[in-house]
Amino acid sequence: MRLVGLACAVIVAAGCGGGGTGRGAAPPTARAVADDGTTGSGSSEVARGGRPLEQQHRLYHAALVAGAPLVVSQIELELGLEGDAAVRFRERHGVWVGARQAWIAKHLPSAAEARGYLARELPDKQLPWPRVFSPAEEQAHREFQAAVIASDPGLMLQVLIAHGLAQPSGAVTPALEPFARVHGDWIMVNLGWVQTALGDPGQAQRWLMMNSRVGGPPPGWSGPTP
């Protein structure tokens, strides 16, 4: 398979040719918040999900802090949030966040704590947590994504060879297919990093040359070297 065709096929398979953004909490507004963190009624107020609104906001914010977009979507389904109801809930959630900083700092200080909170509160739910990548896997996916965005076949081949995904001839190895399958999961978890560190082809090339395991610059490279 030619390298350009290989790169395109892998991009499609991994779902990394584009990406959505995770949903964040709306900014706080000037609306009043009750002592229980809801707007209007007290903690007994129940919305479409059948749970008290305070608990709904806690679950939703835990999903946001956990940094897993698929889990956020699952929690929204669990709470019955869709359409206009979801928009209103997010607006309210921004107000809730402003009123619950102390609770958030105590119970959801990190992604790991947020994940544990959701596990305790929803013990019977199988939430779609993303795969946890080892440091070596993390580096391989970073280098691969940088090569994808750089759109440089020479750099792509060097990255694939460095991680055992292709041979020097350009022929792929059996390791490429499983790598491509999980690359989409990696993108979902690391979309913020990709947008910041690899914002355009030039930036991706520079990052790759300064941070990658590739064996030196490709022919014709005139940029900085590691």
Order of alpha helices (4+ residues) and beta strands (2+ residues): alpha-alpha-alpha-alpha-alpha-alpha-alpha-alpha-alpha-alpha
